[in-house]
Structure formats: C-alpha cells, structure tokens
C-alpha cells in the first residue's frame, strides 16, 4: 500500500528558469541510470524475496519507495526550471508572450535554443518532465535488471547506484544554481548510502561468490588469457591469489593460441589440484543447490497462500 505525502523528502528549490539544465536533468528522470529505473528495478526484484527472504524484501521495497520520492524531487526540479513555459503556452492569443519566460530576454526562437534545440518540453509536455532521457529516448522496462538470485540482483543494484552517483557528479558541473546544486548533492549522497546498504546486504548472504549456485569448472575459473600483443600487463586481476578461498591463484597464459592448440581446444586442459578439485566443485554445487532450494521452499506455503499476514481474530469479524 502506497500513501503519497505531499511534502518532498528534500525540499527542491531553484533560483530561476533554466531550460537547458532541465533537459540535462531529464536524464535522471527517465534515463537508463535514473531514478525511475532504480525504483522499478528494486520494486520488481523485491517480489521474489517476499516470502523466502522477507528482510531483503523489506530492504528492496524501502529503497524502491525512496527512489520514487527522488523521482518526484527530480520532476519537481525540472518543472521549476521550466517555470513560466506552461502559463505562456496557454496564452494562445498573445503569441509573443513567450518572451516573458526568460525575463524578457528571449523570443520564441531563443527559447527553443535555450532548450538545447530540443523543443519537446514546449510542444509535448507544456513545461513538465517527460518519461525520456535527455535525448528524448523513451524510458524502457529493458533498463530493469532482475534475475531472481539475490547475489546477482544486489550486485546489479550496487552498480546501478554507482552509475547514478556519477551522473549526479557530472550534472553538478553544468548548473551554477546553488539551490539546484543543493538538491543534486542530496540525491548524489543518497546513492552512496544505498550503495552501502546493498553491499552490506550482499555480505549477509554466504557464500556469495561466485554469483548464483554453480561453482564453475575448476579447469577454467582461475585462468587468464593474454589476448593482446605487446608488453604483458600484470595485476591482482591476473596474478597472485584471486577472490577464491581455496588457496589457488591465477594461472596466466602469455600465449593463449599455443595453449589452446596444446590442449586440443582446451579439451585436454589439466585440472589444477587434480580430480579432487573437480569433485569438490561438484559437492559444493550439490550442497549450495540444496541450501538455496530449501530456503526458497521454507518460505513458501504448500497450500493456501496470502501476501500479507493479519491477526486471526481480525479475519473472523
């Protein structure tokens, strides 16, 4: 159940109209890294958690709802940055009145230019936000990443918050309005907070690496192929101990073509650690598969089911 509170979570303010920046800010309204994308992504992900993982459901729904409130802040800011456009467009008789919108300094042609040659604010929405990105590309459900596995979804959410944070950083460089900067700084900071929340939630799921259930073939999980000419570049992504807890490190192939030929197209790839390593991976697959399946089944009733729980006495009245 949603209940709309008329006050914004953060009181959005602007110093004056700025159609140019309104268009840029539209990226965070209906863009692929914007607030609507985040709200819908966490909202959709939450459904699969409701009964098996109620704590994660609560987390995702709380953050999704906050993202809707951030969408409202962005939409309100865009509308205020276009202040005057709606009223003047309604004046269908005195067509020259649009010049008043920018304090008397803009003609109709200038106003279109102020909107960065994108007059869609003027001819489609009449001065309000549209569900598009800054280039007028409509928002799409394809932006939403929901895989039904918490270790995967939470990593997607961490990435989503990271991208949104960087977009706000960039946007802050394109407005001189201190009041708008104040709102953007708040929104950017909440991305940091959500990043931390999702990171903490991921850590409560153990094991969480690799994502999902299956461990992968140990013949290929630790190998790095040098796929370019020139000097070899080494780092913790291809040398030393990897992110595994089995004590094994990266295996680096300087000449991957030679190695593929030697192993008959990797068919004869040796198993690091021997057959016992392969058997251990299979056992882990079985163990984790049973554990994850049991978690899901334990939270799902086998007969009558309902989404919300109420005291029994209230149901008999």
VOMAR-840897 format. One record per residue: z, x, y of N, C-alpha, C, O in turn. Coordinates in pm, whole numbers, plus 50000, padded with zeros to 5 digits. Last residue first. Layout:
BEGIN
ZXYZXYZXYZXY;...
! end
This chain:
BEGIN
511814859448855512034848948955510744841848988510744832749070;511354880248693511644867648627511824856248725511964844648685;511034903048840509834897848776510074884248712509124877248679;513514910348927512604905549029511354899348968510674891349033;514704920348697515164907448750514204901748853514084889648866;513434945348655513134934048567513534920648628512804910748614;512114962548936513274958448857512944945748777512274936648826;508794976648888509744968548964510934965048876510804964648753;506144999848918507314995248844508254987748937508474991849051;502564999248916503845000148988504964994348903504754984948825;500614996548712500595008048802501935010148871502395021548882;501084989048365501024984748505501214997048594501895006548556;500324978748034500424989348134500384983248273499704973148295;500974973047695500874967647830501124978747932502034986947916;500585001847511500314987347509500144982447653499264987347725;501095028147549500085024947448499765010047443498795006047380;501435044647868501865034647769500735031147673499565031247711;501415077947940500535066247936501005056447829500965059747711;502855101047926502935093448050502105080848051502065073748152;502195111547681503585107647706503715099047831504615090647839;499515118947708499855107347625501265102347653501515090247649;499745141747874498995130047918499395117547841499595106947899;501295158547711501745155047846501045142347895501685133447950;499665161347487500955154547473501485150247609502065139447621;497565176347597497305162947544498595154947533498625143047566;498895200047659498305192147766498045177747721498265168247796;499675207947394500665205947500500115197047611500785187547653;497275210347252498295200847207499285197647320499665186047339;496075230647405495415217847387496425207147347496415196047401;497835251647370497705245747503497035232147497497365223147574;497485256447091498805253647149498695246447283499365236447306;494715261647069495345250746994496665246547057496935234647074;494465284047235493655272047258494305259847194494445249347256;496155301547102496515296947236495725284547274496255275447339;494675305646871496005299546861496465294046996497075283447005;492455318246980492295305346912493635298046900493715285846917;493635341647072492995332647167492825318747107493025308747175;494445353046830495465349246928494895339547030495575330147071;491985358646715492855348846652493925343846749494265332046750;491075378446888490315366046875491185355046816491135343546860;493025397546835492865392446971492125379146970492485369747041;492605404046573493855397246607493795391146746494435381046774;490255418446569490205404446529491475396846567491435384746590;490655440746861490375437146723490405422046698490565414046790;490855450047114492105446647046491905441946905492885439246835;487775436547199488875445147246490185440947181490575429247191;485265434346973486385426447022487485435947068488075442846985;481865443847057483155446046989484265437647052484195434347170;478895425747025479935430347118481255432247046481725423046979;476615417546900477455427246830478535433046922479035444046899;475485401347090475865395246961476815404446885477695399746813;474525413147316475965410247314476415403347185477585399947171;471955420947246472135409047332473555403847328473785391747335;472695442847079471745432547035471935419547114472045408747057;474155462647194474915452147124474035440547079474525429847045;472275478047324473065484047216473775473447132473955475347012;471385460247522470475464347414471225470047295470885467447180;473655458447680473125446347619472185449947503472205443347399;473905485347765474945479247681474425466647611474725464547493;471605488947919471805497047799472825490547707472635490147585;472215470648122470995469048042471125476647911470805471347804;474565479948245474625467748163473375465748076473465459847969;475985507548308474585504248278474555491948188474535493348065;478735505848346477915511448452476445507648435475745504848532;481035483348273479775488248219478885492548334478345484448409;484495483248226483405484548324482155490348258482215500848194;487025462448156486075471248090484825471548177484175461248197;490375458648282488935456448294488155466748212488555478348201;493105458148040492495459348171491005456648168490445452848065;495845442347873494495447747870493895448048011494155439148091;498245429247884498255443747893496885450147895496765462147917;498225402447898498165408147764498115423347766497975429647661;498085387448120499415392048083499425399047947500485401247888;495485392048369495995387848239497375393648213497795403348277;494085399948590495125389848608495745384848477496445374748475;493765435248498493295422848557494415412848571495585416648564;494375468848564494845456748497494345444348571494485443248693;491375487948631492815485948622493155473048549492315467248481;488485472848783489185484148722490685481448723491185473748804;487405451448916486655456948804487275469548744486645476148662;489055443049116488245432649051487445438148934486845430448859;490175464949233491005457549137490265446149069490785440048975;487195485849233488345479649297489125471749194488755471849076;484165503749302485275500249215486435494649297486625498249413;480785506849296481895502749382483025497749291482825488449213;478405532149244479325522349186480455519349285480995528349348;475475535549440476815540249406477675529049349477665517849400;472505520449296473255527949395474635531649346474925531049227;471865486049192471595500349198472485507149301473125500649383;473875461849017473095466449131472915481449126473705488649063;475745452348834474435445748840473605449948960472705442549001;477945461848618477425467348743475975462748757475075468748697;480075438448478478755444548471478315449148609478305441448704;483145437748311482485437448442481165444848430481115456048379;485215419648084484095428648110483515426548250483415415248299;487095402547983487585414148058486465423748100486735434748147;485895382147838486785378547951487155390348039487495388548156;484405388047613483705387447741484625384847862484155385247976;485895387847389484855398147397484235398747536483615408747573;487515365647401488075378547447487055389847450487325400447507;486315335847525486065345747420486535359447469486015364447568;488815312547645487605320447655487515330747544488505333847478;490885294247637491155307647688489895316047711489925325647787;490975260047739490425270547653490535284247719490305285747839;492015245147965492755246847840492265258847760493075267147718;492085251548319491755243248204492615246648083493775250448096;491895285448435491935271048461491525263148336490695267848257;493625310548226492525305748311492635290748336493395283848267;496435300248409495265308948406494905311748261495775315048181;498745286448396497675280348475496445289348487495525286548564;501165277448143500305287048212499225279948292498845268648260;502505260048420502425272548345502075269748200502645260648139;502775247348724502025244848601501845258148530501095266748577;503885255948953504775248448864504085245048732504735240448638;501825267249094502745276349026503695269048932504245275148840;500685244949215499955251749107500885260649027500745261648905;502585239849412502395230149304501675236549186502015233949071;502195261849582503485260149514503365250549396503965252849291;499605255949669499875268349598501185267449519501255271649403;500005232049803499165232049684499395244649601499395244149478;501665241450012502125230849921501335230949791501905230049682;500035259950143501265264450079501775254249978502265257849871;498045242650240497685253950154498915258450075498845260649954;499585227250413499055221150291498625231750190498815230150070;500095246350614501205240150540500725234150409501365235850305;497505251450704498295262350646499435256650561499695261450451;496875226650807496075231750696496835243050626496815243950503;498645225551018498905216950902498055220950782498465218950668;497355242651194498625246751135498985238251014499555243250917;495125227551272494935240151201496215244351128496155248951014;496435207051412495665203851292495435216451207495535215951085;497565221751625498415214051533497675211551402498235213651294;495245231651744496225241051691497165234051594497525239751490;494055208151831493395215951727494355225951664494295228451544;495895200452032495675191951914495065199851800495485198551685;495605222252208496925218852155496785210452027497455213051927;492965220452283493405232052206494755229452140495005233952028;493125197752439492375197252314492795208852225492955207152104;494595208752647495145197252574494435195652439495065192552338;493025228952752494295232452688494895221052608495615223352511;489675233552717490625223052749491955226052678492005225752555;487705249752642488655255552737489745245652774490645248852852;486255254252326486785244952426487795252352514488615260152465;485515272252134484455265452207484965254552301484185246352350;487485282651978486785291952067485765285152157485205291452247;488315262551815489195266251926488505275752025488895276652142;486415263151612486345252751715487175256351838486785253451951;487365284251452486105285551523486015275551637485575278951747;489755272751357489775285451430488515287151513488575290951630;488705250751220489505248451342489635261251424489615260751547;487475264951012486655256951104487415254051232486845254851341;489725275750884488795284750951487895277151048487585282151156;490855252450778491615260650872490685269650952490845271151074;488905244150599489195235750715489945243750821489705242050941;489085264650409487845262750485488105254650611487585257850718;491715260850313491315273650371490085272050459490035277250570;491595235350205492475237750320492105250750391492175251750514;489815240649995489465230950099490305233050225489795232550337;491255258649836490025263149901489635253750015489175258350119;493275241549753493625253749827492405258849903492515262850019;491695223449611492405219049731492835230849817492785230249940;490805238249397489815232549489490475228649620489895230349728;493285242549278492555254049332491455249449428491215255949530;493835216449201494695222949301494035235349359494225238349477;491825212149008491855204349131492695211049239492305211249356;492525230448803491235231348871491285224349006490855229949107;495015222148727494855236248763493535238648835493425247648918;494565194948668495345198748785495145213248826495125216348945;491585180048598492505190148549493245195748669492625200748763;489825163248724490735157348626491635167348558492395163648468;488155171648924487775174848786488695168948681488395169648562;486815165949222487905160549140487505162148994486645154948944;485685170349534485835177549409487055172249334488185173949379;483465155349757484755154049688484725161449554483855158949471;480935155449855481855165549908483155166049827483855176149830;479675133549757479435146149685480335157349736480475167549670;480005113449934481015114649828480835127149745481745131049672;479195124350263478795120950126479965122450031480785131450045;478215117250599479235121250503478815116550364478185106050349;474925125150729475985115750688476965121950589476615130450507;474255147450987474085145250843475225136550794476385139950814;474545154451252474145140851223473905138051077473395127351043;475615178951293474155178051299473645164151266472435162151252;478305176451252477865179151388476355178351405475855177351517;478355149351009478775162251060478175164451198477595155251256;479455114751029478475125251002479095138651040480195139351095;480285088151116480695094550991479615104450948478955102650845;480925091351469480125086451358480515094051233481015105251242;483065081851743482645091051636481785083851533481905071751513;481635065752040482685068151940482185077451832480995080551829;479555058852210480695066052264481835068152169482925072052212;477615044152073478055039652204479315046452254480065040652332;476425050551836477845046851833478375042151967479475036751974;473635052951902474095047051777475535042051785475825030751746;473115064352150472255053352107472705046751978472205035951944;475115083852195474765074152300474025062152245474265050852289;475325099551975476555093652028476205082152122476925072152129;472705108551959473125098051867474445091651908474675079851881;471445128352106471885116352178472425105352087472585093952131;471545159952113471795150452005472335137652069473545136252085;471445179952301470175174052258470355164852138469375162152067;474195182452365473505192652288472235187152222471985189452104;475105164452544475385161452404474635171052310474465168152192;473995173352775475405176252754475795173752609476715180152557;471495161452751471595175952736473045180052709473295189152631;472245135552809471705138452677471785153352649472095157552538;472975139853073473995135652977473525138152835474305142452750;470585146053197471625156353189472665152853083473155161553012;469335121253180468775132753110469795143953093469865150552989;470985105953348470845102453207470325114453125470815117253016;472775130853544471835119753529471765116253382472415122653300;475915142053660474945141253552474055129053563474545118053590;477945141753841477095153653840475975152853737475175162053727;479745121253843478685120853942477735132553935476795133254015;481445125153629481965126853765480885127653870481075133953975;479955118453409480385132253426480825135053569480605145853622;479425091253456480215095353340480775109453357481925112053323;477715084153654479135084453686479975090853576481095095353600;475235081853549475515093853628476985095153662477455106053694;475035056953446475445067653355475765080553429476495089153378;473955040253636475405042153638475895052753541477035057153551;471335033953632471675047153687473165049753682473595060653720;471135007753547470895018553451471305032253503471585041253423;472534980453575472514991953665472375004753582473355011553552;472324964853334471524961953454471384974153542470274978053580;474044971553133472624971153100471734968953222470524970953214;476664986253080476094981753208474574982053194473904991453237;477334997752849477394983152852476834977552982476554965552993;477265024352913476175019052831476165003952830475114997752812;479665026853052478415027753127477245022353046476325016553103;481535024252843481525014952955480215015053030479705004553068;480865046352677480785032652629480685022752743479835013852741;481295069152844479985066252788479855051552749478875044952783;483945072252913483015067353014481675063452958480975055153017;484635098752699485165088552790484145084952897483565093652962;484275116152498483095108352539483485097452637482735087852656;486765124752451485835134552506484535127952551483785133552631;487825102052332488255105452467487335115752532487155115552654;486495103652083486295092052170486695095152314485985091352407;487545127751985486105126452009485835114952106485045116352199;490255120051958489875130852050488395130152084488015131752200;490095100251764490605096851897490185107351999489825104052112;489165115651547488355104651601488785100551740487945097751826;491355133051512490025138351545489155127551607488485129951707;493345114251447493515123151563492165128551608491855128751727;492275103251215492485094651332492655103151458492155099451565;492385125051048491075119351080491175110551204490275110351287;495115126751028494415137251100493005132851137492495136351244;495575104850870496135104751005495505115651090495365114051211;494325113350641493775101650711494325100950853493615097050946;496095133750576494735137350617494045125550686493265127550779;498305119150497498385127050621497005130950670496755131350790;497245108950261497595099750369497725107150501497315102150605;497005132650113495815124650143496075115250260495235113850348;499695139750094498815148150174497525140750208496995142250318;500645118449934501265121450063500305129450152500135126250270;499005120649708498935108749791499545111049929499025106250029;499815145849608498435143549647498295131449738497545131849836;502605141249557502145151949646500735148949698500495149549819;502485120349371503175118449498502715128749601502465125349717;501155133149163500575121249224501175118949363500475116149459;503005152049096501755156649157501015144949222500335146649323;504925134748987505285143349101504025148249173503985148549296;503625122248767503985114448886504365122949007504135118649120;501635127648547502205137648639502605130848770501985133448874;500935104848404501265117048330501965127348418502805134948370;500485085748606501455083148500501865095848426503025097448389;498815097748813499825087548841500885086148733502075085548764;496725115148802498075120648788499155109948783500305112948750;494325103448857494515108848723495905114248697496245117548583;494635097349129494625086649030494895091948889495605085648811;494395120449286495725115149256495715104849143496695103749070;491745125449342492425133649242493735127449195494125128849080;491345106949550490675105049421491375112949310491565107949200;492945118749750493145104749711492555102249572493195096049487;491835143549786493195142849732493505128549682494235126749584;489285135149882489415143949766490805142649704490925141049583;489795119850109489195113449992489345122049867489505116749758;490915139650279491655127350246491115121050119491885117350030;488825158550295490125162250237490885149750193491435149450083;486785143350417486575149450286487905152450218488105149450100;488035137450657487685126550566487455131850425487875125750327;488285163050775489485155450737489185144050640489985141250551;485725186250651486535178850747487675170850688487985171650569;483755199550529485075205850524486085198450611487155203650642;481475184150570481835187650433483185194450419483715195250308;482225159950835481585171550774482125174850636483115168950592;483335140150993482515136250879481785147650812480825145350739;485265154851148485395140551122484615136750995485175130950902;484625180551193485895178251126486175163451102487195159851044;482235177351329482215184451201483495181951123483475181451000;482855167451573482425157751472482375164151333482455157151232;483165188751736484365183751670484025173551562484815171251471;480585190551843481085201051754482275195951672482365198751553;480565167152003479635168551892480115179251794480065177051673;482555173152184482705161352098481785162451978482165159051866;481485193952328482505197252229482755185352135483135187252020;479625178552479479205189952396480225192952287479885194152170;481095159652622480225155352511479775166752421479575164852301;483845157852760483125169752716482255166052596482625168952482;486105144753009484985143352917484345156752882484315165952964;489485159053019488325152253076487205151552974487335157052865;491675167252881491715168653027490565161453094490635158153213;493165148052618492075156152670492205156752822492775147752884;495325144652332495065143252475493865151952512493585161952446;497165130252065495935136752110495725134052259495905122752306;500135134251934499555127052047498355134452104498515143852182;500175132051592500255141451703499505135151819498355131051803;500055107451465501025117351417501255128151523502375132751542;499795080051698499205091051623500315100551575501375101451637;500985046751661501125060051721500435070451634500495069751511;500605025551482499675027151592499805040551665498835045251724;500445027651138501335028951254500475032851373499705042351365;499415008150872498975016150986500005015751098500375005051146;500135011650543500595004750664500235013450783500685024850794;499075006550211498995014150335499455005450451499174993450456;500005008549881500005000050000500005008850124500855017550138;
! end
